[in-house]
Amino acid sequence: MKISADMPLEPILDRMGAQGTSLNEAEAMRRVLAGQYAGQEVTALSEEQWLQAVGQMELVKETGDEGMR
């Protein structure tokens, strides 16, 4: 699934772990991914890229500010 602002949340939930991830977290992660990796496949991101995006998602989640990248 290619990353975009309107992509479904399922691929993100699958990679993050659906049992331990809220919809708010998945939505924040989608915003981060769309801002940094639009057009790339979710599964093509390296572990380093993914973990960096998770860190950014945590900032967005805590502050509500996408500018915290």
PyRosetta script that sets phi, psi and omega in degrees:
from pyrosetta import init, pose_from_sequence

init()
pose = pose_from_sequence("MKISADMPLEPILDRMGAQGTSLNEAEAMRRVLAGQYAGQEVTALSEEQWLQAVGQMELVKETGDEGMR")
pose.set_psi(1, 126.8)
pose.set_omega(1, 178.4)
pose.set_phi(2, -76.5)
pose.set_psi(2, 141.6)
pose.set_omega(2, -178.2)
pose.set_phi(3, -75.9)
pose.set_psi(3, 130.1)
pose.set_omega(3, 175.0)
pose.set_phi(4, -157.2)
pose.set_psi(4, 166.8)
pose.set_omega(4, -178.3)
pose.set_phi(5, -67.3)
pose.set_psi(5, -20.3)
pose.set_omega(5, -178.4)
pose.set_phi(6, -115.3)
pose.set_psi(6, 16.7)
pose.set_omega(6, 178.0)
pose.set_phi(7, -67.4)
pose.set_psi(7, 154.4)
pose.set_omega(7, 175.8)
pose.set_phi(8, -65.6)
pose.set_psi(8, 156.3)
pose.set_omega(8, -178.4)
pose.set_phi(9, -79.7)
pose.set_psi(9, -17.5)
pose.set_omega(9, -174.4)
pose.set_phi(10, -54.5)
pose.set_psi(10, -46.4)
pose.set_omega(10, 179.6)
pose.set_phi(11, -62.4)
pose.set_psi(11, -33.6)
pose.set_omega(11, 177.9)
pose.set_phi(12, -70.8)
pose.set_psi(12, -45.3)
pose.set_omega(12, 177.6)
pose.set_phi(13, -60.8)
pose.set_psi(13, -38.9)
pose.set_omega(13, 178.6)
pose.set_phi(14, -60.8)
pose.set_psi(14, -44.4)
pose.set_omega(14, -177.5)
pose.set_phi(15, -75.8)
pose.set_psi(15, -33.2)
pose.set_omega(15, -179.4)
pose.set_phi(16, -80.9)
pose.set_psi(16, -23.3)
pose.set_omega(16, -175.3)
pose.set_phi(17, 99.8)
pose.set_psi(17, 97.2)
pose.set_omega(17, -172.5)
pose.set_phi(18, -59.1)
pose.set_psi(18, -32.1)
pose.set_omega(18, -177.6)
pose.set_phi(19, -67.7)
pose.set_psi(19, -33.2)
pose.set_omega(19, -175.3)
pose.set_phi(20, -108.0)
pose.set_psi(20, 12.3)
pose.set_omega(20, -175.5)
pose.set_phi(21, -121.2)
pose.set_psi(21, 128.5)
pose.set_omega(21, 177.4)
pose.set_phi(22, -81.9)
pose.set_psi(22, 162.8)
pose.set_omega(22, 175.7)
pose.set_phi(23, -63.7)
pose.set_psi(23, -35.3)
pose.set_omega(23, 177.0)
pose.set_phi(24, -61.9)
pose.set_psi(24, -41.8)
pose.set_omega(24, 177.9)
pose.set_phi(25, -64.6)
pose.set_psi(25, -43.4)
pose.set_omega(25, 179.8)
pose.set_phi(26, -64.3)
pose.set_psi(26, -39.5)
pose.set_omega(26, 177.8)
pose.set_phi(27, -66.2)
pose.set_psi(27, -41.2)
pose.set_omega(27, 176.9)
pose.set_phi(28, -63.8)
pose.set_psi(28, -40.7)
pose.set_omega(28, 179.0)
pose.set_phi(29, -64.7)
pose.set_psi(29, -39.9)
pose.set_omega(29, 178.0)
pose.set_phi(30, -60.6)
pose.set_psi(30, -42.4)
pose.set_omega(30, 178.1)
pose.set_phi(31, -61.2)
pose.set_psi(31, -44.6)
pose.set_omega(31, 179.8)
pose.set_phi(32, -63.3)
pose.set_psi(32, -48.9)
pose.set_omega(32, -178.3)
pose.set_phi(33, -62.1)
pose.set_psi(33, -42.9)
pose.set_omega(33, -179.9)
pose.set_phi(34, -63.9)
pose.set_psi(34, -33.5)
pose.set_omega(34, 178.8)
pose.set_phi(35, -72.7)
pose.set_psi(35, -29.8)
pose.set_omega(35, -174.7)
pose.set_phi(36, -107.8)
pose.set_psi(36, -29.8)
pose.set_omega(36, -170.5)
pose.set_phi(37, -131.9)
pose.set_psi(37, 27.3)
pose.set_omega(37, -179.1)
pose.set_phi(38, -52.9)
pose.set_psi(38, 134.4)
pose.set_omega(38, 177.2)
pose.set_phi(39, 91.0)
pose.set_psi(39, -14.5)
pose.set_omega(39, 177.9)
pose.set_phi(40, -89.2)
pose.set_psi(40, 159.1)
pose.set_omega(40, 176.8)
pose.set_phi(41, -77.9)
pose.set_psi(41, 138.3)
pose.set_omega(41, 178.0)
pose.set_phi(42, -56.6)
pose.set_psi(42, -42.6)
pose.set_omega(42, -176.7)
pose.set_phi(43, -74.3)
pose.set_psi(43, -12.8)
pose.set_omega(43, -179.0)
pose.set_phi(44, -85.8)
pose.set_psi(44, -11.9)
pose.set_omega(44, 179.7)
pose.set_phi(45, -69.4)
pose.set_psi(45, 137.0)
pose.set_omega(45, 177.5)
pose.set_phi(46, -69.5)
pose.set_psi(46, 164.3)
pose.set_omega(46, 177.3)
pose.set_phi(47, -59.7)
pose.set_psi(47, -40.0)
pose.set_omega(47, 179.1)
pose.set_phi(48, -62.6)
pose.set_psi(48, -45.3)
pose.set_omega(48, 178.4)
pose.set_phi(49, -62.7)
pose.set_psi(49, -42.7)
pose.set_omega(49, -178.4)
pose.set_phi(50, -63.2)
pose.set_psi(50, -46.9)
pose.set_omega(50, -178.3)
pose.set_phi(51, -65.2)
pose.set_psi(51, -35.9)
pose.set_omega(51, 175.9)
pose.set_phi(52, -63.9)
pose.set_psi(52, -41.7)
pose.set_omega(52, 178.2)
pose.set_phi(53, -65.4)
pose.set_psi(53, -37.7)
pose.set_omega(53, 177.5)
pose.set_phi(54, -61.3)
pose.set_psi(54, -42.7)
pose.set_omega(54, 177.5)
pose.set_phi(55, -60.5)
pose.set_psi(55, -42.4)
pose.set_omega(55, 177.7)
pose.set_phi(56, -65.9)
pose.set_psi(56, -38.5)
pose.set_omega(56, 178.1)
pose.set_phi(57, -61.5)
pose.set_psi(57, -40.3)
pose.set_omega(57, 178.4)
pose.set_phi(58, -61.9)
pose.set_psi(58, -40.1)
pose.set_omega(58, 176.9)
pose.set_phi(59, -64.1)
pose.set_psi(59, -44.1)
pose.set_omega(59, 178.7)
pose.set_phi(60, -62.7)
pose.set_psi(60, -43.1)
pose.set_omega(60, -178.8)
pose.set_phi(61, -62.9)
pose.set_psi(61, -42.4)
pose.set_omega(61, -177.8)
pose.set_phi(62, -73.1)
pose.set_psi(62, -38.4)
pose.set_omega(62, -173.8)
pose.set_phi(63, -102.3)
pose.set_psi(63, -21.3)
pose.set_omega(63, -174.3)
pose.set_phi(64, 72.8)
pose.set_psi(64, 10.6)
pose.set_omega(64, -174.1)
pose.set_phi(65, -114.1)
pose.set_psi(65, 110.5)
pose.set_omega(65, 178.2)
pose.set_phi(66, -68.0)
pose.set_psi(66, -16.3)
pose.set_omega(66, 178.5)
pose.set_phi(67, -73.3)
pose.set_psi(67, -1.9)
pose.set_omega(67, -179.2)
pose.set_phi(68, -83.6)
pose.set_psi(68, 30.4)
pose.set_omega(68, -178.3)
pose.set_phi(69, -86.7)
pose.dump_pdb("model.pdb")
